[in-house]
Amino acid sequence: MAKAAKDVIQPMDETVRAEAKGLLREARSAALATLGPDGHPSASLVGIATDIDGTPVILISGLAAHTGNLAADPRASLLISPGGKGDPLAHARITLKVRARKIERESEEGVRVRRRYLARQPKSALYADFPDFSFFALDIAGGSLNGGFARAFAPTPADLMSDPAHAAALAEVEAGAVVHMNEDHADAIGLYATGLLGAKPGEWRAIGLDPDGLDMALGSATLRLPFPASVDGPGTLRRILAELAAQARAKAA
């Protein structure tokens, strides 16, 4: 007798939560499925980033069919599937049930989202300020994580999002902290990339941070350094970054 669907879903734990958050935070593109005028789902490829709390963010043109679809019905689905070598179905992917919300450009949220999106998608600066382009937040309603064969989970929004109080505390200092790291601690960023993440040496730079990790880039390559615990403010951020730098130096010695 076949297993019921609910029996296939496995319980979430901290390791699985970290995996799900990593898929979301590291993604640069995803398949967005919207509902067309005839009620039929229509999928398209979009570039994505995340707000500081983990909410997916997209930049789309008013001329695109999916933008009109979202205006008529904000419900959508987002598939993030980074893939890898071999069988594509052997690699982890996550599907999110989302509700699209247009972001006002001049708002505090809009300014922050624009900065974070362009840091992850620098080439979008060519068109980000065109009058027909808008940023949309994709507020998460639920998710389905397939971690590969025989690994199925149903993360809740709380499993995928950063602690809201921690995100709010870091939102005030993130932009300055990123600039400070790149100007005064470029050596530490390089050590994070090579010593802790096994990346090739180069002029790695910080492009964003949030309560759960630090994002870095070298050209078109990006890396994410997960934090060992959720960061609740500037003091904890400084301490954790210093501890991670010490770990990286120890490995390089």
Secondary structure in CASP SS format (residue, H / E / C, confidence):
PFRMAT SS
TARGET T0000
AUTHOR 0000-0000-0000
METHOD secondary structure of the structure
MODEL  1
M C 1.00
A C 1.00
K C 1.00
A C 1.00
A H 1.00
K H 1.00
D H 1.00
V H 1.00
I C 1.00
Q E 1.00
P C 1.00
M C 1.00
D C 1.00
E H 1.00
T H 1.00
V H 1.00
R H 1.00
A H 1.00
E H 1.00
A H 1.00
K H 1.00
G H 1.00
L H 1.00
L H 1.00
R H 1.00
E H 1.00
A C 1.00
R C 1.00
S E 1.00
A E 1.00
A E 1.00
L E 1.00
A E 1.00
T E 1.00
L E 1.00
G C 1.00
P C 1.00
D C 1.00
G C 1.00
H C 1.00
P E 1.00
S E 1.00
A E 1.00
S E 1.00
L E 1.00
V E 1.00
G E 1.00
I E 1.00
A E 1.00
T E 1.00
D C 1.00
I C 1.00
D C 1.00
G C 1.00
T C 1.00
P E 1.00
V E 1.00
I E 1.00
L E 1.00
I E 1.00
S E 1.00
G C 1.00
L C 1.00
A C 1.00
A H 1.00
H H 1.00
T H 1.00
G H 1.00
N H 1.00
L H 1.00
A H 1.00
A H 1.00
D C 1.00
P C 1.00
R E 1.00
A E 1.00
S E 1.00
L E 1.00
L E 1.00
I E 1.00
S C 1.00
P C 1.00
G C 1.00
G C 1.00
K C 1.00
G C 1.00
D C 1.00
P H 1.00
L H 1.00
A H 1.00
H C 1.00
A C 1.00
R E 1.00
I E 1.00
T E 1.00
L E 1.00
K E 1.00
V E 1.00
R E 1.00
A E 1.00
R E 1.00
K E 1.00
I C 1.00
E C 1.00
R C 1.00
E C 1.00
S C 1.00
E H 1.00
E H 1.00
G H 1.00
V H 1.00
R H 1.00
V H 1.00
R H 1.00
R H 1.00
R H 1.00
Y H 1.00
L H 1.00
A H 1.00
R H 1.00
Q C 1.00
P H 1.00
K H 1.00
S H 1.00
A H 1.00
L H 1.00
Y C 1.00
A C 1.00
D C 1.00
F C 1.00
P C 1.00
D C 1.00
F E 1.00
S E 1.00
F E 1.00
F E 1.00
A E 1.00
L E 1.00
D E 1.00
I E 1.00
A E 1.00
G E 1.00
G E 1.00
S E 1.00
L E 1.00
N E 1.00
G C 1.00
G C 1.00
F C 1.00
A C 1.00
R C 1.00
A E 1.00
F E 1.00
A C 1.00
P C 1.00
T C 1.00
P H 1.00
A H 1.00
D H 1.00
L H 1.00
M C 1.00
S C 1.00
D C 1.00
P H 1.00
A H 1.00
H H 1.00
A H 1.00
A H 1.00
A H 1.00
L H 1.00
A H 1.00
E C 1.00
V C 1.00
E H 1.00
A H 1.00
G H 1.00
A H 1.00
V H 1.00
V H 1.00
H H 1.00
M H 1.00
N H 1.00
E H 1.00
D H 1.00
H C 1.00
A H 1.00
D H 1.00
A H 1.00
I H 1.00
G H 1.00
L H 1.00
Y H 1.00
A H 1.00
T H 1.00
G H 1.00
L H 1.00
L C 1.00
G C 1.00
A C 1.00
K C 1.00
P C 1.00
G C 1.00
E C 1.00
W C 1.00
R E 1.00
A E 1.00
I E 1.00
G E 1.00
L E 1.00
D E 1.00
P C 1.00
D C 1.00
G E 1.00
L E 1.00
D E 1.00
M E 1.00
A E 1.00
L E 1.00
G C 1.00
S C 1.00
A E 1.00
T E 1.00
L E 1.00
R E 1.00
L E 1.00
P E 1.00
F C 1.00
P C 1.00
A C 1.00
S C 1.00
V C 1.00
D C 1.00
G C 1.00
P H 1.00
G H 1.00
T H 1.00
L H 1.00
R H 1.00
R H 1.00
I H 1.00
L H 1.00
A H 1.00
E H 1.00
L H 1.00
A H 1.00
A H 1.00
Q H 1.00
A H 1.00
R H 1.00
A H 1.00
K H 1.00
A H 1.00
A C 1.00
END
